[in-house]
Amino acid sequence: MVESAELFLTASSTRIVPRTMRTMPASAAAPYANLTPDRILDALDTCGIRGDGRLLQLNSYENRVYLVHRDDAPPMVAKFYRPGRWTDAQIEEEHAFVAELAEREIPAVAPLVMGGATLHHFDDLRFAVYPKHGGRTPELDQPETLEWLGRFIGRIHAVGALRRFEHRPALDIESFGDEPRTFLLGSNFVPPELVDAYRTVVDLALAGVRHCFARTGDVATLRLHGDCHASNVLWTVDGPHFVDFDDARTGPAVQDLWMLLSGDRTMMTRQLASVVIGYEAFATFDARELNLVEALRTLRLIHYSAWIARRWDDPAFPVAFPWFNTQRYWQDRILELREQVALMDEPPLAV
């Protein structure tokens, strides 16, 4: 029975759900089983954010992110963190990094400081509140857009090099390759008839990754956005706004550049030239890091499969990735990694 006229709007299906309706029963492993509209609004009330009852769930799988409408003020964005992923110190370190960028007028969307803090607690919930920023996905086929992005990433990295993360981890072969490989092969997700093929190709791929890192040599590492793809950039007439630093970590500069490149080798070479022109206006790019582009792509592919597998108890994941737990998915991943083995043997892109 509907007990309230207040409504909850979910973006995935654009259907109206009564605010008082509770989530469906979930296993103890389901991380957001108790994140109901009432609790969201009660948590925000503790920070002085008075929602009018309208919540629009935005596209996010790792965390839960909502556009919060208010009667007497503009909407805000509330981000509720996945339990157990980051410590409070790691989240606060991410917030501090983004605040550093914003203080230098770099368009990174930082969480609001309320009550002297950016990370807030309500019972078992942890959340942050952000100003609402609009924008569209940047057009990465435009050289001017890529150069503009390169300039701001160069500025982000210039700040990122000023100090080190103390709590957030590094992007390395162990955490993005070896550990996910071991997890996947020890799970029941890879079909039994494909386990040997997957083990063989992932081991070849990781050997290729190590070869790429070895031929690159020692390169500088710094604080990164970490997940700098087009969907984490909001583009307006005034240029980009960088959002979602949730994956910020220490690593080589090229990690924040290679995800802007796509297409065949000729296309990526042209795109890279535009990005680096902008980047080098504010930071020096070590061309040796181009040896890492396909290696970092390979690590991301391995890590991505393990990421979905680890989240399978979250009811949102089987709905969002229905093809994951299928034989076809793993056949495609085997083919994909074979292609990466070949690409890592090729000469790197050149500026």
Number of C-alpha atoms within 10 A of each C-alpha: 6 10 9 10 10 16 18 22 20 17 15 11 8 11 10 14 15 17 21 18 16 14 12 9 9 14 11 9 12 16 18 20 16 17 15 16 23 15 15 22 19 16 20 20 13 13 17 11 20 18 21 15 21 22 26 19 20 16 13 12 14 18 16 17 21 23 22 24 19 16 11 9 10 10 21 19 20 24 22 21 21 16 15 8 11 14 12 14 13 19 23 17 18 25 23 15 24 26 19 17 20 15 12 12 10 19 19 25 21 25 22 17 16 14 11 7 13 18 22 19 14 15 7 8 17 17 22 24 25 17 15 13 14 9 13 13 14 20 12 16 14 11 16 14 20 25 23 18 27 27 22 24 28 26 21 28 24 17 20 23 17 9 10 14 19 10 16 20 14 20 21 14 17 13 14 20 24 17 14 22 22 12 14 21 17 11 12 12 18 22 18 11 9 13 16 13 14 23 17 12 20 23 17 16 24 22 14 21 26 15 16 22 18 12 12 15 10 11 12 11 18 20 25 28 29 22 19 22 17 16 14 17 21 20 21 14 6 6 15 22 20 24 19 20 21 17 16 25 24 24 20 24 26 21 22 20 24 21 15 19 20 15 9 8 12 11 12 17 18 16 24 24 17 22 28 23 18 22 26 16 14 17 21 13 15 12 14 17 22 22 24 25 21 23 25 23 17 26 25 15 18 22 20 14 18 23 15 18 21 15 17 18 16 19 17 15 17 16 10 11 11 10 12 18 17 12 15 12 15 21 15 11 17 19 13 14 22 17 14 22 23 12 16 22 13 11 9 19 19 13 14
